[in-house]
Amino acid sequence: MTAPRALGRIIAGALLSGGVAVAGLVLAAPAEADPSYWHYCPGQKWGYTTPMPPGTDLSVCHWFAATAIPGSTPVRFNLVEIDESQVPPSVLTPSPGFPWP
């Protein structure tokens, strides 16, 4: 009767190893997400909960690369001002239904 006991140990070891592997995948750090791009021009309402960086001149237009700050609850964003030439063309192409009424 040692065969069933050995088989049980093999199966238990495989299940334990698989559980450890799955736990490792769950706890792995997520990959960095690409930034989203936010735009502001004078006269527009700033529609984001993250404030503009201190010292932002509100009399001119700005582009910001916004990346989520890991672990922040609620999600907060780090804003870096960028030149319009750094914004991907896909962001500048109007979407169907844009501008909204």
Steps between C-alpha positions, in 0.01 A plus 500: 500500500791737460408579139181694584680691776789592264253605232319719755827670596584565135159655438519707819847624406382597151202688641719682751752597231222623274350704783835666572544581129152654476558704817824630350319612188228674699751689712719605206514875449287622210678641196520875469210636298554745219415858590175662404513849357308790649448838336411840637440834328383832653126511552466123541391349827767267642295181514739284700524438874881520485600867520731660246865520602582808711598802294308398187425809291126491440518762224649255245421146376675198656543128431569264789609137505305346787620178664324335792689506830524134609319415822311829527138475615311667348715487189717809466705600199846639450480776237798595285461786255599398149521663159219424254759330274541233772130409492432187288310577178223258604419730792472803272268327251137581581292202605158430347246718675763755607459781591215417729187713481 
